[in-house]
Amino acid sequence: MSESGVDLAVEQYHRALNAFVTGDTAPQKKLFSRRDDVTLANPLGPPARGWSEVEETLERAVAQIREGEPCRFERITGYTAADLAYIVEIERTSAKLGGSDRVSPIALRVTTIFRLEDGQWKVAHRHADAVTSPRPVESVIQA
């Protein structure tokens, strides 16, 4: 990714994710699009569409995470066009999850799509799941 504006947006996004794992959604909320087609698919539930659903999903997720460590980001790939960009990363952190007092490692495979809106890069879509290593095909079977 060579666009300096996108690079800055990704830096802000990474800082916002570090705040998120400590319980602060405000920085991440600032980065998400408010357009009707904004989407968020996290590993805790069904995809959210539209700002109100995305905001609700962010709040539900952050309520289950606390005392997180700064994230480490392993870039797999990325691409920037005139008004659209994406990154694929592995995000790694440690945090207390749910009601546990134990700090647990977390690794997510994440695709984030940024869109240029009114001169600012915004998150138009984020998909995160816990698949970060090879799995057998049977792992996709719904119980």
KENUBA-891341 format. One record per atom (N, C-alpha, C, O): residue in one letter; x, y, z. Coordinates in steps of 0.001 Angstrom, whole numbers, plus 524288, in hexadecimal, padded with zeros to 5 digits. Last residue first. Example, Ala and Ser with C-alpha at 12.3 -4.5 7.8 and 13.67 -1.06 7.14 Angstrom:
# KENUBA-891341
S832327F73681BA8S835667FBDC81BE4S832648001E81EBES834618047281F67A833867E9C681E78A8300C7EE6C81E78A833907F31C81E78A8379C7F30982111
# end
This chain:
# KENUBA-891341
A7A65D792F5833E5A7A42B78F208379BA79E6078FE38384CA79BE778D0683B43Q7ABBD793F682774Q7A8657967982B5BQ7A5FA7924B82EDBQ7A3C678E7D82CE9I7B88E7924C82348I7B37678FBF8240BI7B08B7927582877I7B2A97932882CB9V7C277795ED822B5V7BE5479971820DBV7B8E37971682185V7B4FF799B082068S7C92E78E29825A1S7C85E7927282962S7C412796398279DS7C23D7996582ABAE7CAEB7875581DA4E7C6727863A8210DE7C56D78AA3824EFE7C13E78AD58274BV7D45478A5D8196EV7CF9778C15816D9V7CACD78B3D81A46V7C70078E28819D8P7DD3178E2F823B8P7DADC78A3982049P7D5C078C4D81DF8P7D32D78F9E82050R7E55F799A68228BR7E15F7968B82544R7DF477926A8218CR7DF8B7930C81CC9P7F08A7A1EA8246EP7ED9E79E0A82161P7E9DA79AE9824CFP7EAFD799B482952S7EDE87ADF982B5CS7F13E7A98082A23S7EDF87A58982718S7E92B7A5C88272DT7E6A97B53782D9FT7EBEC7B72F82C83T7EFCF7B2D082B73T7F4757B3CD82AB8V7DA8E7B87182F79V7DD507B49882C4AV7E2A57B6DF82ACDV7E3137BA0982735A7D3F97BF2B834A6A7D8417BCC9837A1A7DB417B8AA8348AA7DE3C7B5AC836D7D7D11A7CAEF82D7AD7CFD67C5C182F7ED7D4B77C36A831F2D7D9067C5788315CA7CBA07D68D828B9A7CF897D41982C0CA7CD997CEBE82DB1A7C90D7CE1382F1DH7C9C07E08982006H7C8687DB158210BH7CCD87D8B18242CH7D1577D8C982278R7C4D77ECBF81D8FR7C8BB7E9CE8208FR7C6967E45982163R7C2327E3A482335H7C28D7F75F81508H7C1837F1E98166BH7C6147EFC181991H7CA9D7F0D181861A7C51980193814D4A7C0178002781274A7BE957FA94813DAA7B9FA7F932813E0V7CB7B80AD081BB3V7CAD28052B81B74V7C5568041B81954V7C16F8059081BBCK7D00F815C381420K7CCAB8137E8181FK7CC7A80D8E81774K7CD3980B8B81326W7D7978207981119W7D73381ACF810A9W7D426818B381546W7D579819B8819C8Q7D22182C5080C4BQ7D45382952810A6Q7D3988237F80FA8Q7CF91821CC80DA8G7CD058317F80436G7D27A832BF8052DG7D4FE82FD4809B1G7D991830BF80ADAD7C31782CCE80431D7C3A18326180547D7C930833C6806EDD7C9FD836D480A8DE7C8D8820FD80575E7C3C682397805FAE7C4B08294380784E7C6D382A5B80BAFL7CED08161C800ECL7CF8581BC080148L7CA2C81E508012FL7C74E81DE47FD59R7CED080AAD80881R7CC8B80D878041AR7CD7981359804FFR7CCF68154080962F7D4967FE7180BCEF7D41D8041180CB0F7D1F480695807BEF7D316804E280363I7D2C67F24E81133I7D2417F56080C6CI7D1527FB0C80DF6I7CDC97FC48810FBT7D9AD7E830816F1T7D7497ED4D817BFT7D7507F0458129CT7DB557F0B281001T7DA237DBCC81BF3T7DA1D7DEC681718T7D73B7E3D481830T7D2D67E3C381A23V7E10B7D3EE824DDV7DDB77D87E823F4V7DE7C7DAB981E81V7E2E17DB7081CB1R7E1E17CA5582DF0R7E2E97CB5882869R7DF0D7CF95826D2R7DA527CEE78275FL7E67F7CB7C83AF2L7E23B7CC0983730L7E46C7CCDD831B6L7E8407CFAC830F0A7E9587C6AA8472FA7EB597C768841E9A7E6B77C78083E34A7E3697C40383E50I7EC4F7C82385467I7E8497C8AC8505FI7EB137C97384B29I7EEBE7CC8A84ACAP7EF017C272860D6P7F0D07C45185BB7P7EC4B7C452857D5P7E8E47C0ED857FDS7E9B47C73C86CE5S7E9E77C33D868CFS7EC077C58E863BCS7EAFC7CA158627DV7EA427C8A587A3BV7EBA07CB1D87546V7EC627C6C387141V7EF597C31487222R7DFF57C5D2882CER7E4B87C3FB88044R7E5897C6E287B20R7E1E47C77D8780CD7D6977C7CC88699D7DAC27CB2C88891D7E0097C9A38863BD7E4117CBE88878DS7CAF47C77587ED7S7CFDD7C51F88098S7D3A57C9368829CS7D3E17CD9188095G7C1D17CAAF87A71G7C25C7CB4088014G7C7797C92788237G7C83E7C916886F6G7C7287CEDF86E83G7C27E7CD6B8716FG7C34E7CE6C87738G7C5427D28C878BCL7D50E7CF2D86F5CL7D04F7CE8386C37L7CBC67CCC486F9FL7CC6F7C9988732CK7E01E7D6D986FD4K7DC6A7D3E5872FBK7D7457D3D587000K7D5597D7E886E53A7E9BE7D5498659DA7E5F77D848868B2A7E2E67D49186C2CA7E3137CFCE86B88S7F3077D75585B9CS7F16B7D44286025S7EDCE7D7AB8635BS7EEA57DC62863CDT7F4127D69B84D94T7F4287D96885286T7F3277D57D856E0T7F2817D0D5855DER7F53C7D7E983FEER7F65A7D4CE844A1R7F67F7D8648495FR7F8BF7DCA384936E7F01F7D6F18338BE7F0757DA4783830E7F1437D6BB83CE4E7EE537D30383DB6I7F4407D5B88270AI7F34F7D2A482BB8I7F41B7D67383038I7F8397D8E4830AEE7EE0E7DC2981C10E7F1E17DBBE82042E7F0647D76E82415E7EBE67D5BD82452V7EC117E2E9810E3V7EB217DDCF8133EV7EF847DD1181730V7F41F7DD4F815D3I7E62B7EE9D80C92I7EA8C7EBF880F08I7E89C7E6B381109I7E41D7E624812A6Y7E26D7F6F9801DEY7E1787F2C68059BY7E6987F0F2807EEY7EAC57F19A805A3A7DBA1801FB7FC6AA7E0737FF4F7FDFDA7DEFE7FAD780198A7DADD7FAE580410L7D6E980B887F3A4L7D5F9806B87F683L7DB3B804327F7C2L7DED3804447F490D7D8ED813827ECD0D7D538814907F10AD7D3DE80FBA7F441D7D01D80FCA7F742A7E1CB810327E6C0A7E092815BC7E777A7DCFE816BD7EC22A7DDE681A677EF1CA7E73E805767EE16A7E594807DC7E92DA7E41380D807EA6CA7E50680F587EEC3T7EFE57FD187F481T7ED5E8022E7F482T7EC16803DB7EEF4T7EF71803B07EB83Y7F1627F1AA7FC2CY7F1147F41C7F705Y7EE377F9417F78BY7EA917F9BE7FAA2G7F82E7E752802D1G7F4FC7EC09802ADG7F5257EE507FD39G7F8917ED117FA15T7FB577DC4880AF8T7FB4F7DF2A8060CT7F8047E419806AFT7F56A7E4DC80AA8I7FE5F7DA1881534I7FE8D7D6028113EI7FEDE7D89680BDFI802337D742808ABR804257DF4E82035R801CB7E07D81B27R8029B7DBEA81770R806FE7DA1D816A5E801AC7DDBD82C95E804C67DB178289BE8020D7DBEB82361E7FE117D9748224CF802037E50F837C5F7FF717E485832B4F803377E21982ED3F807757E42B82DE5R7FED07E465844EER802F67E3D58410DR800377E2A283BE3R7FC897DF8B83BB8C7F8F07ECD384E7EC7F8AA7E8F184A4FC7FDB77E8EB84721C800757ECD8846B7P7FB377EE3085C20P7FB757F056856CEP7FBA77EBFA852BFP7FE377E7FA85382E7F2297E6A7863F7E7F7757E868862C0E7F7697EAE085D51E7F3EA7E9C285A36G7E6687E94B86B3CG7E9517E740866C1G7EEB37E9A48663CG7EFA57EE11867DBE7DEB57EA578730AE7E4497EA3587462E7E7947E7D18700CE7EB197E4B48710FR7D4167E34086D26R7D64A7E73B8709BR7DC1B7E64387176R7DE167E1F2870B4I7C85A7E03586690I7CE157E06786668I7CFF37E48B86A3AI7CDBA7E8CC86A8AQ7BDDB7E137865BFQ7BFCF7DC0486713Q7C5CE7DBBD8673FQ7C80A7D78B867FCA7BB727EAD08623FA7B9A17E98D86784A7BBC77E44B86963A7BB8C7E31186E08V7BE5A7EA8C857F3V7C1F47ECFD85BAEV7C0627EBDD8614DV7C3B37EBF6864C7A7B56A7E5AC85360A7BA887E31C8536AA7BE187E55E85797A7C09A7E27285A79R7AD9B7ED20854CBR7ACDD7E7D7856E2R7B2207E5028574BR7B3237E24685B1EE7B1D27F59384F3EE7B0E07F605854E1E7B0447F0A385768E7B23A7EFBD85BB4L7B1F47F17B844FAL7B6CD7F3388477EL7B6267F36284D69L7B98A7F18A85047T7A72C7EFF384393T7AAB57EB7584379T7AFEB7ECCE8460AT7B2137E9A5848F4E7A39A7FA4E843AFE7A1B07F69684797E7A5527F1D2847FCE7A6627EFEA84C45E7A8B27FE0B83AABE7A9CB8005683FCFE7A8227FC9B8442EE7AB047FBDD847F4V7A3DC7F7CF8330CV7A9857F78F833D7V7AAEF7F9AA8393BV7AE0A7F74A83C07E7996E7FB1A833E0E79AD37F5AD83510E7A0A67F51183615E7A2387F22983993S79AAD805AC830F8S7987A8046083619S799BC7FEC48379BS79AFC7FDBA83C22W79F3B8053782697W7A2128074482B10W79FC4805A483048W7A2BF8044E833CFG79E2E7F93181F6AG79C327FE55820DDG79EAC80018825FCG7A0097FCE38294CR79EC07EC518240BR79E867EFC581F78R79BEC7F4D882111R797EF7F4D1823C1A7A61E7E1E282967A7A2F27E68C82A4CA7A3337E9EA82562A7A7487EA55822E0P7A6237D3DB82967P7A7DC7D8E182751P7A3F87DD428288AP79F3B7DC71828AFP7A4A27CD13835E2P7A3877CDDF83050P7A56D7D33982E7BP7A63B7D6BB831ABG7AFA17CB7F83ED4G7AA2A7CB7B83D47G7A97B7CC6D8377EG7AD477CC8F8348CL7BA2A7CBCA8411AL7B6847CAFD84572L7B0CC7CAD6843D5L7AD697CA1D8472BP7C1917CE83839B5P7C0DE7C8FB83ADBP7BCCF7C7D383F12P7BC147C3498407BN7BB2A7D85983181N7BF0A7D6B183556N7BE007D10A836E4N7B9E77CEEF83584A7B9087E00E827A8A7B84A7DA7C828C3A7BC987D8EC82C8FA7C11B7D84182B08L7B2E97EB32823A4L7B69F7E92882773L7B53D7E37B82875L7B0D57E23D829EET7B0C57F522819F6T7AFF07EFF481C2FT7B4557EE7E81FECT7B8C77F04581F71V7A9AA7FF48813A4V7ADFE7FDCD81711V7ACC77F88981998V7A8597F78D81B2FD7A16C802FB80DBDD7A3BE7FDFB80C3AD7A87D7FC7280F81D7AB1A7F89E80E39D79E6880CB981175D79AE68084681242D79D62802FF8110FD79BAE7FEFE8131AR7A9458137381787R7A5D58123B8131ER7A2C380D3B81426R7A454809F48174CR7B0B2815EA81E70R7AB4D816598204CR7A7618152F81BF4R7A2AD815E281CACS7BC8680EDB82055S7B8DC811A781CFES7B38C811F481F9FS7B22380E8B822B4F7C50E80FB182B5AF7C14180CD18282AF7BDD78108982502F7BC77814C8826CAL7CAFD815F0831C2L7CD3C8144482CCCL7C9648117C82938L7CA61810FA8248AK7C5D98179E83AFCK7C70481C29837B1K7C8CA81A9583237K7C82881D8D82E7DK7C60780DB783F84K7C11780FC583D6AK7C2058145F839C1K7BF47814F5835D9Q7D04480D5484327Q7CEB080A0683EC3Q7C9A680C0C83C4AQ7C91B80C1283783P7D0308149884B82P7D39581568846F4P7D1FB8122184237P7D24F813F483DC7A7C7DE810028522BA7C77C8153184FB8A7CB29815E184B0CA7C9638179F846EET7C8CA806DA857CET7C7138067D85254T7C74780BAF84F6AT7C6E480BBD84A9FD7D09C80192860F8D7CF2D806B485ED9D7CDC78063985914D7D1328054A855D3G7D4CF7F88686539G7CF757F9ED86687G7CD8B7FF1186450G7C941800CA865A4T7DE0F7F524861C0T7DE147F7058672DT7D8AD7F8F4868CDT7D7F87FACD86D2FV7DC5E7F2E38579FV7DD677EE6E85B0BV7DE0D7F009860C4V7DE897ECB586434F7DB347FD3385393F7D6BF7F9A3853D4F7D7B57F53C857B2F7D43C7F3F285AC3A7E5428011985322A7E19680358856EFA7DCFC7FF9E857C3A7DB1E7FEF985C25N7E8EC7FB0584AE8N7EB817FAB184FFCN7E8017FCED85442N7E7D67FAD085893L7E25D7FEAE84316L7E1DB7F93E844C7L7E4887F86084A0AL7E2A37F55984D43A7E64D808C58420DA7E0E680808843D3A7DFF980271845ABA7DD18801958496CR7F01D806AD83DDFR7EFC08092084314R7EA458085F8455CR7E9AD8077284A0AH7ECA08029C83427H7EF987FF59837C8H7EF788019483D53H7EECA7FEA784114Y7E7DE80BB283028Y7E4D4806EB830E9Y7E78E8034A834C7Y7E50D8012583847Q7F07C8123382EF9Q7EC3E813AD83293Q7E8EB80EEA833F8Q7E75E80E3E83878E7F5CF80C4D82743E7F84580D6882C57E7F42780ED28306BE7F44E80CDE834D0V7EE6E80CE281F40V7EFBB807C38217AV7F2608087C826CCV7F1468058E82A72A7EEB88179E81D2DA7E9CD8153981EF3A7EADA80FF382179A7E87080EA68256CL7F9028187781994L7F77681B3581E5BL7F26E818D38208EL7F1F68181B82549D7F80C8129381063D7FBC6811008146ED7FA6881388819A2D7FAA1810F781DB2V7F0F5818C680AFFV7EF5C8138980CACV7F2FC811A981102V7F13380F6A814DDG7F7428217C8093AG7F25C8220780C1DG7F05B81CD780E1DG7EE4981C8881272S7FF5A81D4A80319S8008281F3880860S7FB8A81FE880B9BS7FBA281EFC81053E7FEFC811C07FC3EE7FC47816B77FCE8E7FD13818AC80279E7FBA1815FE80632S80310807E97FC20S806A880C467FBA3S8040E811967FC47S806C1815897FCCEM803607FB6C80000M800008000080000M80387804C880000M806A48058480397
# end
